[in-house]
Structures are given as structure tokens and as C-alpha cells.
Amino acid sequence: MAWPRETAPAGFSSPAPAQVAFDRVELRELFDLYGRKVAEGEWRDYAMDFLKDRAVFSIYRRSNEYPLYRVEKTPKLARRQGAYAVITQSGLVLKRGHELARVLKVLDKPMKLVVL
């Protein structure tokens, strides 16, 4: 017999909390940026981790290194500093905010024109 999540009988544990994941729109924004950087030759690999408290998109220059950057989604911080953060290899938070597109702009630096 299946019990609704809210009304589990006494003695039964509630189901484990669901893992945090990126939705389709967030993944499109992440892969758009990732594709541009791969085409420029800056990045080569990525990994995604879906944990209980956060989702992490890790970006690598080579597949056998530590990630250059981590884009983290932490819903617990959504009302405070913002759910999204870009974190460097050393743990420095480059940008944190409520909108993923705005946070990702820190990684998508505009090209500079050099005139000789």
C-alpha cells in the first residue's frame, strides 16, 4: 500500500529528500557557455554532480585535473545571497546571484580588440 508523502503512518520514515538538479533552461544556459568555450579551445571537459543540498556543474581544462570552475546551484541560499555561484579552483567565489545567466557572465568575458 502506498502512503501519500505527507501522511505516512507512525513508525514509517519519510522518503529521503530529493536531490537538487538543474532544470532544462539552466542546462541550456550552461551548455551554451560551455560550447562557446570549447570552440575557443579554453575548456575540454565537464562533470555534473547532483547532491541532496546542491547541484554542481564542474568545468575542466583537461579531464585529469581539478575543475577550473564550479557552477553551483544551492536552493537553500535562494532567498539570501542567491541560489547560483561560480567558484574557482581555489574556492574563491567569483559571483553569486539569483539569476544563472547573470552569474555566468563572469565566465563569458567579452573579446578585446587589439590593434597593432
MODELLER restraints for C-alpha pairs under 7 A, 6 or more apart:
rsr = mdl.restraints
at = mdl.atoms
rsr.add(forms.Gaussian(group=physical.xy_distance, feature=features.Distance(at['CA:5:A'], at['CA:14:A']), mean=6.88, stdev=0.5))
rsr.add(forms.Gaussian(group=physical.xy_distance, feature=features.Distance(at['CA:8:A'], at['CA:14:A']), mean=6.79, stdev=0.5))
rsr.add(forms.Gaussian(group=physical.xy_distance, feature=features.Distance(at['CA:17:A'], at['CA:52:A']), mean=6.72, stdev=0.5))
rsr.add(forms.Gaussian(group=physical.xy_distance, feature=features.Distance(at['CA:18:A'], at['CA:52:A']), mean=6.37, stdev=0.5))
rsr.add(forms.Gaussian(group=physical.xy_distance, feature=features.Distance(at['CA:19:A'], at['CA:50:A']), mean=6.02, stdev=0.5))
rsr.add(forms.Gaussian(group=physical.xy_distance, feature=features.Distance(at['CA:19:A'], at['CA:51:A']), mean=5.27, stdev=0.5))
rsr.add(forms.Gaussian(group=physical.xy_distance, feature=features.Distance(at['CA:19:A'], at['CA:52:A']), mean=4.29, stdev=0.5))
rsr.add(forms.Gaussian(group=physical.xy_distance, feature=features.Distance(at['CA:19:A'], at['CA:53:A']), mean=6.92, stdev=0.5))
rsr.add(forms.Gaussian(group=physical.xy_distance, feature=features.Distance(at['CA:20:A'], at['CA:50:A']), mean=5.70, stdev=0.5))
rsr.add(forms.Gaussian(group=physical.xy_distance, feature=features.Distance(at['CA:20:A'], at['CA:51:A']), mean=5.90, stdev=0.5))
rsr.add(forms.Gaussian(group=physical.xy_distance, feature=features.Distance(at['CA:20:A'], at['CA:52:A']), mean=5.75, stdev=0.5))
rsr.add(forms.Gaussian(group=physical.xy_distance, feature=features.Distance(at['CA:20:A'], at['CA:53:A']), mean=6.20, stdev=0.5))
rsr.add(forms.Gaussian(group=physical.xy_distance, feature=features.Distance(at['CA:20:A'], at['CA:54:A']), mean=5.31, stdev=0.5))
rsr.add(forms.Gaussian(group=physical.xy_distance, feature=features.Distance(at['CA:20:A'], at['CA:55:A']), mean=5.40, stdev=0.5))
rsr.add(forms.Gaussian(group=physical.xy_distance, feature=features.Distance(at['CA:21:A'], at['CA:50:A']), mean=5.64, stdev=0.5))
rsr.add(forms.Gaussian(group=physical.xy_distance, feature=features.Distance(at['CA:21:A'], at['CA:55:A']), mean=5.27, stdev=0.5))
rsr.add(forms.Gaussian(group=physical.xy_distance, feature=features.Distance(at['CA:22:A'], at['CA:55:A']), mean=6.69, stdev=0.5))
rsr.add(forms.Gaussian(group=physical.xy_distance, feature=features.Distance(at['CA:29:A'], at['CA:101:A']), mean=6.80, stdev=0.5))
rsr.add(forms.Gaussian(group=physical.xy_distance, feature=features.Distance(at['CA:37:A'], at['CA:43:A']), mean=5.67, stdev=0.5))
rsr.add(forms.Gaussian(group=physical.xy_distance, feature=features.Distance(at['CA:38:A'], at['CA:44:A']), mean=5.85, stdev=0.5))
rsr.add(forms.Gaussian(group=physical.xy_distance, feature=features.Distance(at['CA:42:A'], at['CA:61:A']), mean=6.46, stdev=0.5))
rsr.add(forms.Gaussian(group=physical.xy_distance, feature=features.Distance(at['CA:43:A'], at['CA:60:A']), mean=5.91, stdev=0.5))
rsr.add(forms.Gaussian(group=physical.xy_distance, feature=features.Distance(at['CA:43:A'], at['CA:61:A']), mean=4.52, stdev=0.5))
rsr.add(forms.Gaussian(group=physical.xy_distance, feature=features.Distance(at['CA:44:A'], at['CA:60:A']), mean=6.05, stdev=0.5))
rsr.add(forms.Gaussian(group=physical.xy_distance, feature=features.Distance(at['CA:44:A'], at['CA:61:A']), mean=5.17, stdev=0.5))
rsr.add(forms.Gaussian(group=physical.xy_distance, feature=features.Distance(at['CA:44:A'], at['CA:62:A']), mean=5.75, stdev=0.5))
rsr.add(forms.Gaussian(group=physical.xy_distance, feature=features.Distance(at['CA:45:A'], at['CA:59:A']), mean=6.17, stdev=0.5))
rsr.add(forms.Gaussian(group=physical.xy_distance, feature=features.Distance(at['CA:45:A'], at['CA:60:A']), mean=5.02, stdev=0.5))
rsr.add(forms.Gaussian(group=physical.xy_distance, feature=features.Distance(at['CA:45:A'], at['CA:61:A']), mean=6.53, stdev=0.5))
rsr.add(forms.Gaussian(group=physical.xy_distance, feature=features.Distance(at['CA:45:A'], at['CA:62:A']), mean=6.39, stdev=0.5))
rsr.add(forms.Gaussian(group=physical.xy_distance, feature=features.Distance(at['CA:45:A'], at['CA:63:A']), mean=5.72, stdev=0.5))
rsr.add(forms.Gaussian(group=physical.xy_distance, feature=features.Distance(at['CA:46:A'], at['CA:58:A']), mean=5.42, stdev=0.5))
rsr.add(forms.Gaussian(group=physical.xy_distance, feature=features.Distance(at['CA:46:A'], at['CA:59:A']), mean=4.59, stdev=0.5))
rsr.add(forms.Gaussian(group=physical.xy_distance, feature=features.Distance(at['CA:46:A'], at['CA:60:A']), mean=5.72, stdev=0.5))
rsr.add(forms.Gaussian(group=physical.xy_distance, feature=features.Distance(at['CA:47:A'], at['CA:57:A']), mean=5.85, stdev=0.5))
rsr.add(forms.Gaussian(group=physical.xy_distance, feature=features.Distance(at['CA:47:A'], at['CA:58:A']), mean=5.08, stdev=0.5))
rsr.add(forms.Gaussian(group=physical.xy_distance, feature=features.Distance(at['CA:47:A'], at['CA:59:A']), mean=6.78, stdev=0.5))
rsr.add(forms.Gaussian(group=physical.xy_distance, feature=features.Distance(at['CA:48:A'], at['CA:56:A']), mean=5.60, stdev=0.5))
rsr.add(forms.Gaussian(group=physical.xy_distance, feature=features.Distance(at['CA:48:A'], at['CA:57:A']), mean=4.62, stdev=0.5))
rsr.add(forms.Gaussian(group=physical.xy_distance, feature=features.Distance(at['CA:48:A'], at['CA:58:A']), mean=6.21, stdev=0.5))
rsr.add(forms.Gaussian(group=physical.xy_distance, feature=features.Distance(at['CA:49:A'], at['CA:55:A']), mean=5.73, stdev=0.5))
rsr.add(forms.Gaussian(group=physical.xy_distance, feature=features.Distance(at['CA:49:A'], at['CA:56:A']), mean=5.06, stdev=0.5))
rsr.add(forms.Gaussian(group=physical.xy_distance, feature=features.Distance(at['CA:49:A'], at['CA:57:A']), mean=6.64, stdev=0.5))
rsr.add(forms.Gaussian(group=physical.xy_distance, feature=features.Distance(at['CA:50:A'], at['CA:56:A']), mean=6.48, stdev=0.5))
rsr.add(forms.Gaussian(group=physical.xy_distance, feature=features.Distance(at['CA:53:A'], at['CA:74:A']), mean=6.34, stdev=0.5))
rsr.add(forms.Gaussian(group=physical.xy_distance, feature=features.Distance(at['CA:54:A'], at['CA:72:A']), mean=6.68, stdev=0.5))
rsr.add(forms.Gaussian(group=physical.xy_distance, feature=features.Distance(at['CA:54:A'], at['CA:73:A']), mean=5.43, stdev=0.5))
rsr.add(forms.Gaussian(group=physical.xy_distance, feature=features.Distance(at['CA:54:A'], at['CA:74:A']), mean=4.55, stdev=0.5))
rsr.add(forms.Gaussian(group=physical.xy_distance, feature=features.Distance(at['CA:54:A'], at['CA:75:A']), mean=6.96, stdev=0.5))
rsr.add(forms.Gaussian(group=physical.xy_distance, feature=features.Distance(at['CA:55:A'], at['CA:72:A']), mean=5.71, stdev=0.5))
rsr.add(forms.Gaussian(group=physical.xy_distance, feature=features.Distance(at['CA:55:A'], at['CA:73:A']), mean=5.13, stdev=0.5))
rsr.add(forms.Gaussian(group=physical.xy_distance, feature=features.Distance(at['CA:55:A'], at['CA:74:A']), mean=6.78, stdev=0.5))
rsr.add(forms.Gaussian(group=physical.xy_distance, feature=features.Distance(at['CA:56:A'], at['CA:70:A']), mean=6.38, stdev=0.5))
rsr.add(forms.Gaussian(group=physical.xy_distance, feature=features.Distance(at['CA:56:A'], at['CA:71:A']), mean=5.70, stdev=0.5))
rsr.add(forms.Gaussian(group=physical.xy_distance, feature=features.Distance(at['CA:56:A'], at['CA:72:A']), mean=4.52, stdev=0.5))
rsr.add(forms.Gaussian(group=physical.xy_distance, feature=features.Distance(at['CA:56:A'], at['CA:73:A']), mean=6.46, stdev=0.5))
rsr.add(forms.Gaussian(group=physical.xy_distance, feature=features.Distance(at['CA:57:A'], at['CA:70:A']), mean=5.62, stdev=0.5))
rsr.add(forms.Gaussian(group=physical.xy_distance, feature=features.Distance(at['CA:57:A'], at['CA:71:A']), mean=5.04, stdev=0.5))
rsr.add(forms.Gaussian(group=physical.xy_distance, feature=features.Distance(at['CA:57:A'], at['CA:72:A']), mean=6.41, stdev=0.5))
rsr.add(forms.Gaussian(group=physical.xy_distance, feature=features.Distance(at['CA:58:A'], at['CA:67:A']), mean=5.71, stdev=0.5))
rsr.add(forms.Gaussian(group=physical.xy_distance, feature=features.Distance(at['CA:58:A'], at['CA:69:A']), mean=5.96, stdev=0.5))
rsr.add(forms.Gaussian(group=physical.xy_distance, feature=features.Distance(at['CA:58:A'], at['CA:70:A']), mean=4.42, stdev=0.5))
rsr.add(forms.Gaussian(group=physical.xy_distance, feature=features.Distance(at['CA:58:A'], at['CA:71:A']), mean=6.38, stdev=0.5))
rsr.add(forms.Gaussian(group=physical.xy_distance, feature=features.Distance(at['CA:59:A'], at['CA:67:A']), mean=5.25, stdev=0.5))
rsr.add(forms.Gaussian(group=physical.xy_distance, feature=features.Distance(at['CA:59:A'], at['CA:68:A']), mean=5.73, stdev=0.5))
rsr.add(forms.Gaussian(group=physical.xy_distance, feature=features.Distance(at['CA:59:A'], at['CA:69:A']), mean=5.31, stdev=0.5))
rsr.add(forms.Gaussian(group=physical.xy_distance, feature=features.Distance(at['CA:59:A'], at['CA:70:A']), mean=6.22, stdev=0.5))
rsr.add(forms.Gaussian(group=physical.xy_distance, feature=features.Distance(at['CA:60:A'], at['CA:66:A']), mean=6.91, stdev=0.5))
rsr.add(forms.Gaussian(group=physical.xy_distance, feature=features.Distance(at['CA:60:A'], at['CA:67:A']), mean=4.65, stdev=0.5))
rsr.add(forms.Gaussian(group=physical.xy_distance, feature=features.Distance(at['CA:60:A'], at['CA:68:A']), mean=5.39, stdev=0.5))
rsr.add(forms.Gaussian(group=physical.xy_distance, feature=features.Distance(at['CA:61:A'], at['CA:68:A']), mean=6.71, stdev=0.5))
rsr.add(forms.Gaussian(group=physical.xy_distance, feature=features.Distance(at['CA:66:A'], at['CA:89:A']), mean=6.95, stdev=0.5))
rsr.add(forms.Gaussian(group=physical.xy_distance, feature=features.Distance(at['CA:67:A'], at['CA:89:A']), mean=5.99, stdev=0.5))
rsr.add(forms.Gaussian(group=physical.xy_distance, feature=features.Distance(at['CA:68:A'], at['CA:88:A']), mean=5.96, stdev=0.5))
rsr.add(forms.Gaussian(group=physical.xy_distance, feature=features.Distance(at['CA:68:A'], at['CA:89:A']), mean=5.03, stdev=0.5))
rsr.add(forms.Gaussian(group=physical.xy_distance, feature=features.Distance(at['CA:69:A'], at['CA:86:A']), mean=6.65, stdev=0.5))
rsr.add(forms.Gaussian(group=physical.xy_distance, feature=features.Distance(at['CA:69:A'], at['CA:87:A']), mean=5.53, stdev=0.5))
rsr.add(forms.Gaussian(group=physical.xy_distance, feature=features.Distance(at['CA:69:A'], at['CA:88:A']), mean=4.61, stdev=0.5))
rsr.add(forms.Gaussian(group=physical.xy_distance, feature=features.Distance(at['CA:69:A'], at['CA:89:A']), mean=5.80, stdev=0.5))
rsr.add(forms.Gaussian(group=physical.xy_distance, feature=features.Distance(at['CA:70:A'], at['CA:86:A']), mean=5.69, stdev=0.5))
rsr.add(forms.Gaussian(group=physical.xy_distance, feature=features.Distance(at['CA:70:A'], at['CA:87:A']), mean=5.09, stdev=0.5))
rsr.add(forms.Gaussian(group=physical.xy_distance, feature=features.Distance(at['CA:70:A'], at['CA:88:A']), mean=6.49, stdev=0.5))
rsr.add(forms.Gaussian(group=physical.xy_distance, feature=features.Distance(at['CA:71:A'], at['CA:85:A']), mean=5.67, stdev=0.5))
rsr.add(forms.Gaussian(group=physical.xy_distance, feature=features.Distance(at['CA:71:A'], at['CA:86:A']), mean=4.61, stdev=0.5))
rsr.add(forms.Gaussian(group=physical.xy_distance, feature=features.Distance(at['CA:71:A'], at['CA:87:A']), mean=6.43, stdev=0.5))
rsr.add(forms.Gaussian(group=physical.xy_distance, feature=features.Distance(at['CA:72:A'], at['CA:84:A']), mean=5.59, stdev=0.5))
rsr.add(forms.Gaussian(group=physical.xy_distance, feature=features.Distance(at['CA:72:A'], at['CA:85:A']), mean=5.23, stdev=0.5))
rsr.add(forms.Gaussian(group=physical.xy_distance, feature=features.Distance(at['CA:72:A'], at['CA:86:A']), mean=6.49, stdev=0.5))
rsr.add(forms.Gaussian(group=physical.xy_distance, feature=features.Distance(at['CA:73:A'], at['CA:83:A']), mean=5.25, stdev=0.5))
rsr.add(forms.Gaussian(group=physical.xy_distance, feature=features.Distance(at['CA:73:A'], at['CA:84:A']), mean=4.66, stdev=0.5))
rsr.add(forms.Gaussian(group=physical.xy_distance, feature=features.Distance(at['CA:73:A'], at['CA:85:A']), mean=6.72, stdev=0.5))
rsr.add(forms.Gaussian(group=physical.xy_distance, feature=features.Distance(at['CA:74:A'], at['CA:83:A']), mean=4.78, stdev=0.5))
rsr.add(forms.Gaussian(group=physical.xy_distance, feature=features.Distance(at['CA:74:A'], at['CA:84:A']), mean=6.42, stdev=0.5))
rsr.add(forms.Gaussian(group=physical.xy_distance, feature=features.Distance(at['CA:75:A'], at['CA:83:A']), mean=5.08, stdev=0.5))
rsr.add(forms.Gaussian(group=physical.xy_distance, feature=features.Distance(at['CA:77:A'], at['CA:83:A']), mean=5.11, stdev=0.5))
rsr.add(forms.Gaussian(group=physical.xy_distance, feature=features.Distance(at['CA:78:A'], at['CA:98:A']), mean=6.56, stdev=0.5))
rsr.add(forms.Gaussian(group=physical.xy_distance, feature=features.Distance(at['CA:81:A'], at['CA:96:A']), mean=6.65, stdev=0.5))
rsr.add(forms.Gaussian(group=physical.xy_distance, feature=features.Distance(at['CA:81:A'], at['CA:97:A']), mean=6.07, stdev=0.5))
rsr.add(forms.Gaussian(group=physical.xy_distance, feature=features.Distance(at['CA:82:A'], at['CA:96:A']), mean=6.15, stdev=0.5))
rsr.add(forms.Gaussian(group=physical.xy_distance, feature=features.Distance(at['CA:82:A'], at['CA:97:A']), mean=4.23, stdev=0.5))
rsr.add(forms.Gaussian(group=physical.xy_distance, feature=features.Distance(at['CA:82:A'], at['CA:98:A']), mean=4.09, stdev=0.5))
rsr.add(forms.Gaussian(group=physical.xy_distance, feature=features.Distance(at['CA:83:A'], at['CA:97:A']), mean=6.42, stdev=0.5))
rsr.add(forms.Gaussian(group=physical.xy_distance, feature=features.Distance(at['CA:83:A'], at['CA:98:A']), mean=5.65, stdev=0.5))
rsr.add(forms.Gaussian(group=physical.xy_distance, feature=features.Distance(at['CA:84:A'], at['CA:96:A']), mean=5.64, stdev=0.5))
rsr.add(forms.Gaussian(group=physical.xy_distance, feature=features.Distance(at['CA:84:A'], at['CA:97:A']), mean=5.48, stdev=0.5))
rsr.add(forms.Gaussian(group=physical.xy_distance, feature=features.Distance(at['CA:84:A'], at['CA:98:A']), mean=6.19, stdev=0.5))
rsr.add(forms.Gaussian(group=physical.xy_distance, feature=features.Distance(at['CA:84:A'], at['CA:99:A']), mean=6.99, stdev=0.5))
rsr.add(forms.Gaussian(group=physical.xy_distance, feature=features.Distance(at['CA:84:A'], at['CA:100:A']), mean=6.04, stdev=0.5))
rsr.add(forms.Gaussian(group=physical.xy_distance, feature=features.Distance(at['CA:84:A'], at['CA:103:A']), mean=6.92, stdev=0.5))
rsr.add(forms.Gaussian(group=physical.xy_distance, feature=features.Distance(at['CA:85:A'], at['CA:93:A']), mean=6.80, stdev=0.5))
rsr.add(forms.Gaussian(group=physical.xy_distance, feature=features.Distance(at['CA:85:A'], at['CA:95:A']), mean=5.66, stdev=0.5))
rsr.add(forms.Gaussian(group=physical.xy_distance, feature=features.Distance(at['CA:85:A'], at['CA:96:A']), mean=4.24, stdev=0.5))
rsr.add(forms.Gaussian(group=physical.xy_distance, feature=features.Distance(at['CA:85:A'], at['CA:97:A']), mean=6.54, stdev=0.5))
rsr.add(forms.Gaussian(group=physical.xy_distance, feature=features.Distance(at['CA:85:A'], at['CA:103:A']), mean=6.72, stdev=0.5))
rsr.add(forms.Gaussian(group=physical.xy_distance, feature=features.Distance(at['CA:86:A'], at['CA:93:A']), mean=5.88, stdev=0.5))
rsr.add(forms.Gaussian(group=physical.xy_distance, feature=features.Distance(at['CA:86:A'], at['CA:94:A']), mean=5.54, stdev=0.5))
rsr.add(forms.Gaussian(group=physical.xy_distance, feature=features.Distance(at['CA:86:A'], at['CA:95:A']), mean=5.45, stdev=0.5))
rsr.add(forms.Gaussian(group=physical.xy_distance, feature=features.Distance(at['CA:86:A'], at['CA:96:A']), mean=6.55, stdev=0.5))
rsr.add(forms.Gaussian(group=physical.xy_distance, feature=features.Distance(at['CA:86:A'], at['CA:103:A']), mean=6.94, stdev=0.5))
rsr.add(forms.Gaussian(group=physical.xy_distance, feature=features.Distance(at['CA:87:A'], at['CA:93:A']), mean=4.44, stdev=0.5))
rsr.add(forms.Gaussian(group=physical.xy_distance, feature=features.Distance(at['CA:87:A'], at['CA:94:A']), mean=5.76, stdev=0.5))
rsr.add(forms.Gaussian(group=physical.xy_distance, feature=features.Distance(at['CA:88:A'], at['CA:94:A']), mean=6.94, stdev=0.5))
rsr.add(forms.Gaussian(group=physical.xy_distance, feature=features.Distance(at['CA:95:A'], at['CA:103:A']), mean=5.84, stdev=0.5))
rsr.add(forms.Gaussian(group=physical.xy_distance, feature=features.Distance(at['CA:95:A'], at['CA:106:A']), mean=6.91, stdev=0.5))
rsr.add(forms.Gaussian(group=physical.xy_distance, feature=features.Distance(at['CA:96:A'], at['CA:103:A']), mean=6.16, stdev=0.5))
rsr.add(forms.Gaussian(group=physical.xy_distance, feature=features.Distance(at['CA:97:A'], at['CA:103:A']), mean=5.99, stdev=0.5))
